[in-house]
Amino acid sequence: MNASHLNPKLAWLSINSHFQISDREFRVTDIGTRTIIAVRITEKEKADPSWLNGPPYAIAELVFDEDDFEAIEPVPVD
C-alpha cells in the first residue's frame, strides 16, 4: 500500500519508506485512510537499528495528517 490515496504527490511513500520534514527524518510504520504514522529516525536509531523493530516500537510513533502532507519530502539517497 502506498499513500497515493492521501495525496498524489505521496505515491512514492509506502510502509518502511523514509521521508523528511525540514531536517528531521522519519520511517513510515503505517498508512491509514487519512493519516501517515511514522517513527523519527535520529542518530540513536541509525547507530542501533533495533529501536526500529516493531510493532510495537520502542520509540514513539507520530501521526501526520493532511495538514502535514505538503511538507513531506523523500529522503535524498546518498
C-alpha positions as MATLAB code, in Angstrom:
seq = 'MNASHLNPKLAWLSINSHFQISDREFRVTDIGTRTIIAVRITEKEKADPSWLNGPPYAIAELVFDEDDFEAIEPVPVD';
ca = [
       0.000    0.000    0.000;
       1.263    3.463   -0.845;
      -0.003    6.895    0.155;
      -1.354    7.955   -3.255;
      -4.915    7.918   -1.887;
      -3.892   10.642    0.578;
      -2.193   12.910   -1.933;
      -0.937   12.109   -5.457;
       2.390   13.758   -4.530;
       2.900   10.950   -1.965;
       2.549    7.999   -4.375;
       6.217    7.100   -3.700;
       5.527    6.755    0.059;
       4.893    3.252    1.438;
       5.388    1.356    4.692;
       9.084    1.322    5.719;
       9.946    4.156    3.338;
      11.732    7.190    4.714;
      10.704   10.817    4.401;
      11.793   14.110    5.823;
      10.129   17.222    7.101;
      12.621   20.066    7.365;
      15.791   18.367    8.608;
      14.046   15.555   10.501;
      13.921   12.032    9.097;
      11.039    9.584    9.614;
      10.227    5.969    8.719;
       6.642    5.055    7.809;
       5.130    2.405   10.081;
       1.529    2.558    8.818;
      -0.643    4.328    6.272;
      -4.266    4.932    7.149;
      -7.203    6.245    5.212;
      -6.394    9.833    6.243;
      -3.066    9.648    8.081;
       0.535    8.502    7.928;
       2.117    7.012   11.055;
       5.901    7.144   11.412;
       8.796    6.977   13.852;
      11.511    9.592   13.908;
      14.993    8.451   12.863;
      17.822   10.065   14.809;
      21.491    9.180   15.168;
      20.493    6.812   18.008;
      18.312    4.721   15.680;
      20.907    4.818   12.906;
      23.564    3.528   15.336;
      21.264    0.821   16.744;
      18.507   -0.138   14.266;
      16.924   -2.477   16.836;
      15.000    0.618   18.002;
      13.071    0.290   14.740;
      11.896   -3.280   15.359;
       8.166   -3.399   15.752;
       5.333   -3.149   16.146;
       5.214   -2.365   18.950;
       8.061    0.117   18.636;
      10.428    1.116   21.438;
      10.106    4.739   20.298;
       7.020    6.891   19.887;
       5.031    6.733   16.678;
       3.874   10.083   15.345;
       0.714   10.825   13.361;
       0.818   13.010   10.247;
      -2.424   14.242    8.693;
      -3.452   16.279    5.660;
      -2.057   19.454    7.228;
       1.409   17.846    7.163;
       1.367   16.222    3.714;
       2.673   19.228    1.758;
       5.835   19.318    3.910;
       6.724   15.633    3.349;
       9.698   15.093    1.036;
      11.635   11.937    0.104;
      14.901   11.357    1.940;
      17.733   12.028   -0.516;
      19.677    8.916   -1.475;
      23.422    9.262   -0.864;
];
